[in-house]
C-alpha cells in the first residue's frame, strides 16, 4: 500500500513524524485480529526519524490484560508523545473490542479504521517522505592557504526541507589515495560536530571528477557517480586519523619559529629541553635554509619572597638565523649548569607561561601575514591572573594566559607546538592548547615526525583519502 491522495491516516502519520523533536515519540498501535503491535518512531542525533516495532501483544482470550500490556509497553510522558490507533482488522474480530479498550486508556490518541492496511509499510513511506530537519554535507579536505595544514570540512549536498529524490552534483579533485580509495562521507552537523550518516569509497585516479548524490530518504544518501562506489564501515575517528597533517611540501618561506623554553629545574632536565629545541632547529633548517628565522625566549620562575628579584623571562635572540640560534642555545646552556640538581629555584607549582604569551603577543602584534610557529618546551602550568580555586599564586603582572592565548589563536598563519616533560594525558590542559597542532612528550619526541606535523618538514607519505573541491 502506498501513501497517495489525502488519506487521513497518511496525514496523521506525516504530521506525527514532523512533530518529533528532542526525545518526543510517535507511537502507532496496529490493532489486528491476533493482537496489537506498538510501533515507535523518534529522531536520532542527526535528526533522522527512526522507527521500530515492539513485540506483538496477543489477545489470547484476556483482552483487558493484553490491552493494558500494550499501553504499558509504549507508555511515555503523558501529553508529550503522539499516539495513533489503527484498527486493521475486519469487522467482527476481537480488534473492535480492543480498540474500545485502547481508546479508553488513551483518550488523546487519534483513531483510524483501515482494514487490511500494513502499518509498517505506511510508516516506512511516511518516514521516507519526511523533509530533512538538518542539512547534509559531503566531507571534503581543505588546505589552509598559509600553513598548508589539512582539515576536514563540509560542502553542502542537501539543505533543510530537502526530500527524497533530490539530486546534488559536486565537482571534486582527487589526490593519490590510500589502498581503500577515496572516501565519500556524508554527515549532518549538530553544535559544530559532525554526525556521520554514511561512508562510501571508490578507487579513483588523481584528477577532476564529478560526484552525483541522491537523497533516497532521510538518513540515506547514494552515489551514482563516480562509478564503483562501495560501502565503508569507517568511523568518524578513523576518518580523521587517515588525514595527514599536510598534503604537500612546506612552503618555501619565510617561516618564523618562536621557541619558548623553561630553564628552571634540574640542570639535566633543562639541558634536555634546550637540546630538543636545537635538534628541531637543525632538522628544519635543512628544508627551509635561509627562509627560517628563529627567536628564543627563556623563562624560569616568578619570585614571591620579599626582596627577591622577579625575572620571569629573557629573550636571548629574536628573528635570527639558524646558526645564530644555535649560538644562543649554547649560551643558554652555559647559564644553567647541567650538574645543578635543584628542582626549581623559584615558585614550584607554576611557571610564567603567561608572561611568555604576553611577550609573544606584543612582539607578533597583529601578524605580518607570513608563517609563524610558537614552540613551548617545559613542564609547569601558567599562573592565573588572580587568586582562584587552584591555589596557585597569581601572576604579579596580572597577565591572563587564557585571554592572551585566545588572541594568539586568532592570528593568521600561527601554528602551535609543544614539548612537555609529562605525557600528554598527564599534562595540564594548557599544554594541549599550546600544542594543539603538535604535542609531544620530552622523553619520546621524534623530532622529524614532530616537525612534519608542524609543517616544517616534508611528510614522507602524502596520500589523502578525501576529495578536494575542484576549482571552478
ABEGO torsion letter per residue (X at the ends): XBBBEABAAAAAAAAAAAABBEABBBBBBBBBAAEBBBBBBBBBAAGBBBBBBBBBBBAGGBAAAAAAAAAAAABBBBGABBBBBBBABBBGBAAAAAAAAAAAABAABBBBBBBGBBAAAAAAAAAAABBBABBBBBBBBBBBAAAGBBBBBBBBABBBGBBBGBBBBBBBBBBBBBAAEBBBBBBBBBGGBBBBABBBBBBBBBEBBBBBBBBABBGBBBBAOBBGBBBBABBAAAAAAABBABABBBBAOBBBBBBBBBABEBAAAAAAAAAAAAAAAAAAAAAAEAABBBBBBBBBBBBABBGBBBBABBBABBGBBAAAAAAAAAAAAAABBAABABABABBAABBBAAAAAAAAAAAAEAEAGBBBBBBBBEABBBBBABBBAAGBBBBAAGBBAAAAAAAAAABBGBBBBBBBABBAAABBAAAAAAAAABBBBAAABBAAAAAAAAGABBBABABBABBBBBBX
